Amino acid sequence: MENTKDILNEVQKLLEMLSEKYPENMAAFGSFMESVGKEGALSHKTKELISIALSIAAHCKWCIALHVKGALEAGASRDEIMESSFVAAFMGGGPSLMYAQLVVKALDDLEK
């Protein structure tokens, strides 16, 4: 299984390339992302936990890596992150539960 840091590097390279080739689109997406991520009725940490669950449900390994990192940076505990994974499994069934292994791997890689 890939190292989470390698997956995060893939995400970074993609975002840099897209920003270079499509600056207007990426600026608009970046503004939207920044706006949605701000503290509001929900904390940034809560939004990252929701994003983990949605990443699992969408079966997106890049999103899982990005949002596990974001949740850790926002102060989420391993137990909070894993609980969001089980919420995803509850809503998405067995296939989503299998993607929880990527969350565990990301935690192991990023908590070193």
N, CA, C and O atoms as CSV, one atom per row, in Angstrom:
chain,resi,resn,atom,element,x,y,z
A,1,MET,N,N,0.852,-1.180,0.000
A,1,MET,CA,C,0.000,0.000,0.000
A,1,MET,C,C,0.896,1.241,0.000
A,1,MET,O,O,1.918,1.276,0.685
A,2,GLU,N,N,0.516,2.229,-0.752
A,2,GLU,CA,C,1.304,3.450,-0.889
A,2,GLU,C,C,1.455,4.190,0.438
A,2,GLU,O,O,0.585,4.120,1.306
A,3,ASN,N,N,2.569,4.894,0.577
A,3,ASN,CA,C,2.773,5.753,1.727
A,3,ASN,C,C,1.906,6.992,1.556
A,3,ASN,O,O,1.824,7.558,0.466
A,4,THR,N,N,1.268,7.403,2.627
A,4,THR,CA,C,0.366,8.553,2.586
A,4,THR,C,C,1.089,9.807,2.141
A,4,THR,O,O,0.513,10.634,1.435
A,5,LYS,N,N,2.331,9.961,2.536
A,5,LYS,CA,C,3.085,11.155,2.134
A,5,LYS,C,C,3.298,11.182,0.630
A,5,LYS,O,O,3.330,12.259,0.035
A,6,ASP,N,N,3.444,10.013,-0.003
A,6,ASP,CA,C,3.551,9.952,-1.462
A,6,ASP,C,C,2.232,10.359,-2.118
A,6,ASP,O,O,2.227,11.055,-3.134
A,7,ILE,N,N,1.133,9.928,-1.543
A,7,ILE,CA,C,-0.190,10.292,-2.067
A,7,ILE,C,C,-0.394,11.799,-1.942
A,7,ILE,O,O,-0.889,12.436,-2.872
A,8,LEU,N,N,-0.015,12.376,-0.797
A,8,LEU,CA,C,-0.138,13.822,-0.610
A,8,LEU,C,C,0.737,14.584,-1.600
A,8,LEU,O,O,0.351,15.656,-2.065
A,9,ASN,N,N,1.905,14.048,-1.925
A,9,ASN,CA,C,2.762,14.670,-2.945
A,9,ASN,C,C,2.094,14.639,-4.315
A,9,ASN,O,O,2.199,15.596,-5.082
A,10,GLU,N,N,1.401,13.532,-4.624
A,10,GLU,CA,C,0.653,13.451,-5.889
A,10,GLU,C,C,-0.408,14.552,-5.946
A,10,GLU,O,O,-0.578,15.210,-6.972
A,11,VAL,N,N,-1.114,14.741,-4.838
A,11,VAL,CA,C,-2.157,15.766,-4.779
A,11,VAL,C,C,-1.527,17.145,-5.007
A,11,VAL,O,O,-2.040,17.947,-5.787
A,12,GLN,N,N,-0.422,17.408,-4.327
A,12,GLN,CA,C,0.249,18.706,-4.452
A,12,GLN,C,C,0.689,18.970,-5.889
A,12,GLN,O,O,0.496,20.070,-6.405
A,13,LYS,N,N,1.275,17.971,-6.530
A,13,LYS,CA,C,1.725,18.128,-7.921
A,13,LYS,C,C,0.545,18.396,-8.852
A,13,LYS,O,O,0.630,19.242,-9.742
A,14,LEU,N,N,-0.548,17.677,-8.644
A,14,LEU,CA,C,-1.736,17.901,-9.469
A,14,LEU,C,C,-2.263,19.320,-9.299
A,14,LEU,O,O,-2.554,20.007,-10.278
A,15,LEU,N,N,-2.382,19.753,-8.047
A,15,LEU,CA,C,-2.910,21.101,-7.784
A,15,LEU,C,C,-2.004,22.174,-8.376
A,15,LEU,O,O,-2.492,23.170,-8.910
A,16,GLU,N,N,-0.694,21.981,-8.287
A,16,GLU,CA,C,0.243,22.943,-8.880
A,16,GLU,C,C,0.095,22.995,-10.392
A,16,GLU,O,O,0.070,24.079,-10.976
A,17,MET,N,N,-0.002,21.839,-11.030
A,17,MET,CA,C,-0.145,21.789,-12.481
A,17,MET,C,C,-1.456,22.438,-12.918
A,17,MET,O,O,-1.486,23.233,-13.857
A,18,LEU,N,N,-2.533,22.089,-12.226
A,18,LEU,CA,C,-3.827,22.673,-12.582
A,18,LEU,C,C,-3.836,24.183,-12.372
A,18,LEU,O,O,-4.415,24.921,-13.169
A,19,SER,N,N,-3.194,24.641,-11.299
A,19,SER,CA,C,-3.134,26.080,-11.024
A,19,SER,C,C,-2.347,26.817,-12.095
A,19,SER,O,O,-2.672,27.950,-12.450
A,20,GLU,N,N,-1.316,26.170,-12.604
A,20,GLU,CA,C,-0.500,26.774,-13.654
A,20,GLU,C,C,-1.257,26.833,-14.975
A,20,GLU,O,O,-1.242,27.853,-15.665
A,21,LYS,N,N,-1.920,25.730,-15.322
A,21,LYS,CA,C,-2.590,25.654,-16.623
A,21,LYS,C,C,-3.992,26.264,-16.629
A,21,LYS,O,O,-4.461,26.736,-17.665
A,22,TYR,N,N,-4.656,26.254,-15.477
A,22,TYR,CA,C,-6.035,26.732,-15.394
A,22,TYR,C,C,-6.199,27.641,-14.177
A,22,TYR,O,O,-6.967,27.326,-13.268
A,23,PRO,N,N,-5.482,28.767,-14.154
A,23,PRO,CA,C,-5.460,29.604,-12.952
A,23,PRO,C,C,-6.837,30.154,-12.546
A,23,PRO,O,O,-7.142,30.237,-11.357
A,24,GLU,N,N,-7.641,30.517,-13.499
A,24,GLU,CA,C,-8.946,31.097,-13.163
A,24,GLU,C,C,-9.842,30.055,-12.477
A,24,GLU,O,O,-10.481,30.345,-11.466
A,25,ASN,N,N,-9.880,28.845,-13.038
A,25,ASN,CA,C,-10.706,27.791,-12.451
A,25,ASN,C,C,-10.211,27.410,-11.057
A,25,ASN,O,O,-11.006,27.244,-10.132
A,26,MET,N,N,-8.898,27.273,-10.916
A,26,MET,CA,C,-8.342,26.856,-9.628
A,26,MET,C,C,-8.468,27.951,-8.579
A,26,MET,O,O,-8.653,27.658,-7.398
A,27,ALA,N,N,-8.371,29.214,-8.997
A,27,ALA,CA,C,-8.572,30.316,-8.046
A,27,ALA,C,C,-10.006,30.304,-7.527
A,27,ALA,O,O,-10.245,30.509,-6.337
A,28,ALA,N,N,-10.949,30.064,-8.420
A,28,ALA,CA,C,-12.355,30.010,-8.010
A,28,ALA,C,C,-12.593,28.830,-7.079
A,28,ALA,O,O,-13.270,28.967,-6.059
A,29,PHE,N,N,-12.038,27.668,-7.426
A,29,PHE,CA,C,-12.196,26.489,-6.574
A,29,PHE,C,C,-11.517,26.716,-5.228
A,29,PHE,O,O,-12.064,26.361,-4.183
A,30,GLY,N,N,-10.315,27.313,-5.254
A,30,GLY,CA,C,-9.591,27.597,-4.013
A,30,GLY,C,C,-10.363,28.539,-3.106
A,30,GLY,O,O,-10.395,28.338,-1.892
A,31,SER,N,N,-10.983,29.560,-3.671
A,31,SER,CA,C,-11.795,30.495,-2.881
A,31,SER,C,C,-12.982,29.782,-2.249
A,31,SER,O,O,-13.313,30.013,-1.086
A,32,PHE,N,N,-13.620,28.908,-3.033
A,32,PHE,CA,C,-14.752,28.146,-2.513
A,32,PHE,C,C,-14.302,27.230,-1.372
A,32,PHE,O,O,-14.959,27.149,-0.334
A,33,MET,N,N,-13.176,26.544,-1.577
A,33,MET,CA,C,-12.640,25.644,-0.553
A,33,MET,C,C,-12.319,26.411,0.730
A,33,MET,O,O,-12.637,25.960,1.831
A,34,GLU,N,N,-11.691,27.564,0.576
A,34,GLU,CA,C,-11.337,28.382,1.735
A,34,GLU,C,C,-12.586,28.846,2.478
A,34,GLU,O,O,-12.635,28.815,3.708
A,35,SER,N,N,-13.587,29.272,1.726
A,35,SER,CA,C,-14.836,29.742,2.329
A,35,SER,C,C,-15.543,28.630,3.101
A,35,SER,O,O,-16.006,28.844,4.221
A,36,VAL,N,N,-15.625,27.459,2.507
A,36,VAL,CA,C,-16.298,26.327,3.139
A,36,VAL,C,C,-15.526,25.845,4.367
A,36,VAL,O,O,-16.133,25.411,5.346
A,37,GLY,N,N,-14.198,25.917,4.322
A,37,GLY,CA,C,-13.376,25.404,5.414
A,37,GLY,C,C,-13.310,26.290,6.642
A,37,GLY,O,O,-12.866,25.842,7.699
A,38,LYS,N,N,-13.742,27.537,6.525
A,38,LYS,CA,C,-13.659,28.478,7.647
A,38,LYS,C,C,-14.547,28.039,8.813
A,38,LYS,O,O,-15.551,27.349,8.640
A,39,GLU,N,N,-14.135,28.469,9.998
A,39,GLU,CA,C,-14.966,28.269,11.181
A,39,GLU,C,C,-16.312,28.942,10.942
A,39,GLU,O,O,-16.377,30.040,10.390
A,40,GLY,N,N,-17.355,28.295,11.349
A,40,GLY,CA,C,-18.701,28.838,11.215
A,40,GLY,C,C,-19.571,28.135,12.233
A,40,GLY,O,O,-19.173,27.968,13.386
A,41,ALA,N,N,-20.746,27.726,11.819
A,41,ALA,CA,C,-21.609,26.946,12.709
A,41,ALA,C,C,-20.919,25.628,13.072
A,41,ALA,O,O,-21.139,25.080,14.153
A,42,LEU,N,N,-20.092,25.131,12.167
A,42,LEU,CA,C,-19.277,23.936,12.416
A,42,LEU,C,C,-17.817,24.348,12.527
A,42,LEU,O,O,-17.361,25.242,11.813
A,43,SER,N,N,-17.095,23.702,13.415
A,43,SER,CA,C,-15.666,23.969,13.537
A,43,SER,C,C,-14.928,23.406,12.330
A,43,SER,O,O,-15.431,22.530,11.627
A,44,HIS,N,N,-13.732,23.923,12.106
A,44,HIS,CA,C,-12.901,23.398,11.011
A,44,HIS,C,C,-12.627,21.906,11.238
A,44,HIS,O,O,-12.649,21.123,10.289
A,45,LYS,N,N,-12.370,21.514,12.488
A,45,LYS,CA,C,-12.113,20.106,12.793
A,45,LYS,C,C,-13.321,19.245,12.411
A,45,LYS,O,O,-13.160,18.181,11.812
A,46,THR,N,N,-14.510,19.696,12.752
A,46,THR,CA,C,-15.727,18.943,12.412
A,46,THR,C,C,-15.873,18.811,10.901
A,46,THR,O,O,-16.262,17.756,10.398
A,47,LYS,N,N,-15.563,19.875,10.187
A,47,LYS,CA,C,-15.654,19.832,8.726
A,47,LYS,C,C,-14.653,18.835,8.140
A,47,LYS,O,O,-14.963,18.148,7.167
A,48,GLU,N,N,-13.457,18.751,8.724
A,48,GLU,CA,C,-12.472,17.768,8.260
A,48,GLU,C,C,-12.951,16.345,8.540
A,48,GLU,O,O,-12.752,15.452,7.715
A,49,LEU,N,N,-13.575,16.127,9.687
A,49,LEU,CA,C,-14.098,14.795,10.019
A,49,LEU,C,C,-15.219,14.399,9.053
A,49,LEU,O,O,-15.294,13.251,8.614
A,50,ILE,N,N,-16.076,15.350,8.733
A,50,ILE,CA,C,-17.127,15.097,7.739
A,50,ILE,C,C,-16.482,14.782,6.382
A,50,ILE,O,O,-16.925,13.883,5.668
A,51,SER,N,N,-15.441,15.529,6.044
A,51,SER,CA,C,-14.754,15.310,4.773
A,51,SER,C,C,-14.116,13.926,4.695
A,51,SER,O,O,-14.079,13.313,3.629
A,52,ILE,N,N,-13.615,13.438,5.832
A,52,ILE,CA,C,-13.075,12.070,5.849
A,52,ILE,C,C,-14.179,11.073,5.527
A,52,ILE,O,O,-13.998,10.183,4.696
A,53,ALA,N,N,-15.314,11.223,6.181
A,53,ALA,CA,C,-16.426,10.297,5.939
A,53,ALA,C,C,-16.870,10.344,4.475
A,53,ALA,O,O,-17.118,9.306,3.862
A,54,LEU,N,N,-16.967,11.537,3.928
A,54,LEU,CA,C,-17.374,11.657,2.529
A,54,LEU,C,C,-16.304,11.112,1.583
A,54,LEU,O,O,-16.628,10.542,0.540
A,55,SER,N,N,-15.042,11.283,1.939
A,55,SER,CA,C,-13.948,10.740,1.122
A,55,SER,C,C,-14.000,9.221,1.074
A,55,SER,O,O,-13.765,8.610,0.031
A,56,ILE,N,N,-14.309,8.623,2.214
A,56,ILE,CA,C,-14.452,7.167,2.270
A,56,ILE,C,C,-15.638,6.727,1.409
A,56,ILE,O,O,-15.526,5.789,0.620
A,57,ALA,N,N,-16.764,7.405,1.566
A,57,ALA,CA,C,-17.965,7.048,0.808
A,57,ALA,C,C,-17.731,7.202,-0.701
A,57,ALA,O,O,-18.298,6.460,-1.503
A,58,ALA,N,N,-16.885,8.180,-1.079
A,58,ALA,CA,C,-16.586,8.415,-2.497
A,58,ALA,C,C,-15.441,7.530,-2.998
A,58,ALA,O,O,-15.118,7.542,-4.186
A,59,HIS,N,N,-14.828,6.761,-2.086
A,59,HIS,CA,C,-13.715,5.866,-2.428
A,59,HIS,C,C,-12.553,6.623,-3.070
A,59,HIS,O,O,-12.007,6.194,-4.087
A,60,CYS,N,N,-12.177,7.769,-2.458
A,60,CYS,CA,C,-11.116,8.623,-2.991
A,60,CYS,C,C,-9.899,8.590,-2.075
A,60,CYS,O,O,-9.884,9.243,-1.031
A,61,LYS,N,N,-8.874,7.823,-2.468
A,61,LYS,CA,C,-7.676,7.680,-1.630
A,61,LYS,C,C,-6.951,9.005,-1.452
A,61,LYS,O,O,-6.380,9.255,-0.390
A,62,TRP,N,N,-6.964,9.860,-2.470
A,62,TRP,CA,C,-6.297,11.150,-2.364
A,62,TRP,C,C,-7.034,12.052,-1.369
A,62,TRP,O,O,-6.412,12.756,-0.574
A,63,CYS,N,N,-8.349,12.017,-1.426
A,63,CYS,CA,C,-9.157,12.818,-0.502
A,63,CYS,C,C,-8.986,12.330,0.934
A,63,CYS,O,O,-8.904,13.132,1.864
A,64,ILE,N,N,-8.933,11.020,1.106
A,64,ILE,CA,C,-8.746,10.456,2.441
A,64,ILE,C,C,-7.434,10.959,3.024
A,64,ILE,O,O,-7.405,11.439,4.157
A,65,ALA,N,N,-6.349,10.854,2.262
A,65,ALA,CA,C,-5.041,11.303,2.751
A,65,ALA,C,C,-5.071,12.785,3.104
A,65,ALA,O,O,-4.591,13.185,4.165
A,66,LEU,N,N,-5.627,13.588,2.228
A,66,LEU,CA,C,-5.675,15.034,2.432
A,66,LEU,C,C,-6.477,15.403,3.675
A,66,LEU,O,O,-6.063,16.265,4.449
A,67,HIS,N,N,-7.613,14.759,3.867
A,67,HIS,CA,C,-8.485,15.146,4.981
A,67,HIS,C,C,-8.080,14.512,6.310
A,67,HIS,O,O,-8.367,15.076,7.365
A,68,VAL,N,N,-7.424,13.360,6.286
A,68,VAL,CA,C,-6.855,12.835,7.533
A,68,VAL,C,C,-5.769,13.797,8.006
A,68,VAL,O,O,-5.706,14.134,9.189
A,69,LYS,N,N,-4.920,14.236,7.086
A,69,LYS,CA,C,-3.880,15.210,7.429
A,69,LYS,C,C,-4.527,16.484,7.981
A,69,LYS,O,O,-4.099,17.009,9.009
A,70,GLY,N,N,-5.556,16.973,7.295
A,70,GLY,CA,C,-6.244,18.186,7.742
A,70,GLY,C,C,-6.888,18.026,9.103
A,70,GLY,O,O,-6.857,18.948,9.919
A,71,ALA,N,N,-7.470,16.868,9.356
A,71,ALA,CA,C,-8.116,16.615,10.648
A,71,ALA,C,C,-7.077,16.578,11.763
A,71,ALA,O,O,-7.292,17.145,12.834
A,72,LEU,N,N,-5.957,15.917,11.515
A,72,LEU,CA,C,-4.889,15.885,12.519
A,72,LEU,C,C,-4.394,17.302,12.804
A,72,LEU,O,O,-4.208,17.680,13.961
A,73,GLU,N,N,-4.185,18.075,11.752
A,73,GLU,CA,C,-3.725,19.463,11.921
A,73,GLU,C,C,-4.756,20.312,12.656
A,73,GLU,O,O,-4.395,21.268,13.343
A,74,ALA,N,N,-6.036,19.973,12.517
A,74,ALA,CA,C,-7.110,20.713,13.195
A,74,ALA,C,C,-7.313,20.231,14.630
A,74,ALA,O,O,-8.168,20.751,15.347
A,75,GLY,N,N,-6.525,19.234,15.048
A,75,GLY,CA,C,-6.597,18.774,16.433
A,75,GLY,C,C,-7.466,17.558,16.676
A,75,GLY,O,O,-7.749,17.220,17.825
A,76,ALA,N,N,-7.893,16.898,15.619
A,76,ALA,CA,C,-8.718,15.696,15.788
A,76,ALA,C,C,-7.862,14.556,16.334
A,76,ALA,O,O,-6.691,14.413,15.984
A,77,SER,N,N,-8.468,13.760,17.186
A,77,SER,CA,C,-7.777,12.589,17.727
A,77,SER,C,C,-7.958,11.408,16.782
A,77,SER,O,O,-8.829,11.417,15.913
A,78,ARG,N,N,-7.136,10.411,16.965
A,78,ARG,CA,C,-7.258,9.170,16.190
A,78,ARG,C,C,-8.664,8.585,16.369
A,78,ARG,O,O,-9.275,8.131,15.402
A,79,ASP,N,N,-9.170,8.597,17.595
A,79,ASP,CA,C,-10.505,8.041,17.844
A,79,ASP,C,C,-11.598,8.838,17.123
A,79,ASP,O,O,-12.547,8.247,16.606
A,80,GLU,N,N,-11.480,10.157,17.083
A,80,GLU,CA,C,-12.472,10.956,16.357
A,80,GLU,C,C,-12.429,10.639,14.864
A,80,GLU,O,O,-13.467,10.520,14.212
A,81,ILE,N,N,-11.223,10.505,14.338
A,81,ILE,CA,C,-11.069,10.193,12.914
A,81,ILE,C,C,-11.635,8.815,12.600
A,81,ILE,O,O,-12.331,8.636,11.600
A,82,MET,N,N,-11.336,7.844,13.453
A,82,MET,CA,C,-11.863,6.497,13.221
A,82,MET,C,C,-13.389,6.462,13.369
A,82,MET,O,O,-14.067,5.732,12.647
A,83,GLU,N,N,-13.918,7.242,14.297
A,83,GLU,CA,C,-15.375,7.282,14.449
A,83,GLU,C,C,-16.028,7.844,13.190
A,83,GLU,O,O,-17.083,7.367,12.771
A,84,SER,N,N,-15.406,8.855,12.585
A,84,SER,CA,C,-15.970,9.379,11.330
A,84,SER,C,C,-15.910,8.310,10.236
A,84,SER,O,O,-16.770,8.268,9.356
A,85,SER,N,N,-14.889,7.446,10.295
A,85,SER,CA,C,-14.783,6.341,9.335
A,85,SER,C,C,-15.925,5.347,9.511
A,85,SER,O,O,-16.459,4.824,8.533
A,86,PHE,N,N,-16.295,5.091,10.759
A,86,PHE,CA,C,-17.397,4.164,11.010
A,86,PHE,C,C,-18.744,4.767,10.612
A,86,PHE,O,O,-19.654,4.036,10.219
A,87,VAL,N,N,-18.880,6.079,10.708
A,87,VAL,CA,C,-20.101,6.731,10.215
A,87,VAL,C,C,-20.199,6.508,8.707
A,87,VAL,O,O,-21.274,6.212,8.187
A,88,ALA,N,N,-19.076,6.650,8.013
A,88,ALA,CA,C,-19.063,6.402,6.567
A,88,ALA,C,C,-19.443,4.958,6.264
A,88,ALA,O,O,-20.205,4.693,5.335
A,89,ALA,N,N,-18.908,4.026,7.052
A,89,ALA,CA,C,-19.230,2.610,6.842
A,89,ALA,C,C,-20.700,2.334,7.119
A,89,ALA,O,O,-21.328,1.534,6.425
A,90,PHE,N,N,-21.244,2.988,8.124
A,90,PHE,CA,C,-22.669,2.836,8.442
A,90,PHE,C,C,-23.520,3.264,7.246
A,90,PHE,O,O,-24.488,2.590,6.893
A,91,MET,N,N,-23.158,4.377,6.632
A,91,MET,CA,C,-23.947,4.902,5.519
A,91,MET,C,C,-23.600,4.228,4.187
A,91,MET,O,O,-24.454,4.115,3.307
A,92,GLY,N,N,-22.331,3.775,4.037
A,92,GLY,CA,C,-21.899,3.240,2.751
A,92,GLY,C,C,-21.718,1.740,2.697
A,92,GLY,O,O,-21.434,1.187,1.634
A,93,GLY,N,N,-21.880,1.067,3.836
A,93,GLY,CA,C,-21.780,-0.387,3.865
A,93,GLY,C,C,-20.356,-0.916,3.777
A,93,GLY,O,O,-19.386,-0.184,3.972
A,94,GLY,N,N,-20.260,-2.197,3.480
A,94,GLY,CA,C,-18.994,-2.910,3.444
A,94,GLY,C,C,-17.936,-2.276,2.557
A,94,GLY,O,O,-16.787,-2.158,2.983
A,95,PRO,N,N,-18.276,-1.861,1.333
A,95,PRO,CA,C,-17.252,-1.242,0.496
A,95,PRO,C,C,-16.623,-0.002,1.151
A,95,PRO,O,O,-15.415,0.212,1.040
A,96,SER,N,N,-17.430,0.801,1.822
A,96,SER,CA,C,-16.875,1.968,2.518
A,96,SER,C,C,-16.025,1.539,3.700
A,96,SER,O,O,-14.998,2.159,3.979
A,97,LEU,N,N,-16.432,0.493,4.396
A,97,LEU,CA,C,-15.642,0.006,5.522
A,97,LEU,C,C,-14.245,-0.401,5.053
A,97,LEU,O,O,-13.268,-0.180,5.769
A,98,MET,N,N,-14.138,-0.982,3.879
A,98,MET,CA,C,-12.837,-1.399,3.364
A,98,MET,C,C,-11.909,-0.199,3.144
A,98,MET,O,O,-10.690,-0.328,3.263
A,99,TYR,N,N,-12.480,0.958,2.825
A,99,TYR,CA,C,-11.666,2.159,2.641
A,99,TYR,C,C,-11.175,2.733,3.957
A,99,TYR,O,O,-10.308,3.606,3.961
A,100,ALA,N,N,-11.712,2.261,5.075
A,100,ALA,CA,C,-11.204,2.690,6.380
A,100,ALA,C,C,-9.755,2.250,6.562
A,100,ALA,O,O,-9.025,2.845,7.355
A,101,GLN,N,N,-9.327,1.207,5.832
A,101,GLN,CA,C,-7.923,0.797,5.927
A,101,GLN,C,C,-6.999,1.908,5.453
A,101,GLN,O,O,-5.875,2.021,5.943
A,102,LEU,N,N,-7.448,2.731,4.509
A,102,LEU,CA,C,-6.634,3.852,4.058
A,102,LEU,C,C,-6.544,4.931,5.125
A,102,LEU,O,O,-5.535,5.629,5.222
A,103,VAL,N,N,-7.585,5.069,5.920
A,103,VAL,CA,C,-7.563,6.023,7.040
A,103,VAL,C,C,-6.549,5.548,8.082
A,103,VAL,O,O,-5.732,6.333,8.562
A,104,VAL,N,N,-6.606,4.256,8.431
A,104,VAL,CA,C,-5.664,3.702,9.398
A,104,VAL,C,C,-4.225,3.867,8.893
A,104,VAL,O,O,-3.336,4.240,9.658
A,105,LYS,N,N,-4.003,3.591,7.613
A,105,LYS,CA,C,-2.679,3.747,7.016
A,105,LYS,C,C,-2.228,5.193,7.060
A,105,LYS,O,O,-1.074,5.470,7.387
A,106,ALA,N,N,-3.119,6.121,6.737
A,106,ALA,CA,C,-2.771,7.540,6.780
A,106,ALA,C,C,-2.416,7.973,8.203
A,106,ALA,O,O,-1.448,8.704,8.415
A,107,LEU,N,N,-3.195,7.524,9.158
A,107,LEU,CA,C,-2.888,7.853,10.558
A,107,LEU,C,C,-1.519,7.312,10.951
A,107,LEU,O,O,-0.713,8.021,11.553
A,108,ASP,N,N,-1.264,6.058,10.610
A,108,ASP,CA,C,0.026,5.457,10.935
A,108,ASP,C,C,1.176,6.220,10.276
A,108,ASP,O,O,2.204,6.459,10.910
A,109,ASP,N,N,1.009,6.600,9.018
A,109,ASP,CA,C,2.060,7.308,8.297
A,109,ASP,C,C,2.275,8.725,8.825
A,109,ASP,O,O,3.413,9.178,8.947
A,110,LEU,N,N,1.188,9.419,9.136
A,110,LEU,CA,C,1.273,10.832,9.493
A,110,LEU,C,C,1.552,11.074,10.972
A,110,LEU,O,O,2.026,12.147,11.347
A,111,GLU,N,N,1.265,10.101,11.799
A,111,GLU,CA,C,1.526,10.275,13.233
A,111,GLU,C,C,2.956,9.902,13.639
A,111,GLU,O,O,3.322,10.030,14.808
A,112,LYS,N,N,3.753,9.447,12.688
A,112,LYS,CA,C,5.147,9.065,12.975
A,112,LYS,C,C,5.958,10.275,13.368
A,112,LYS,O,O,7.151,10.154,13.646
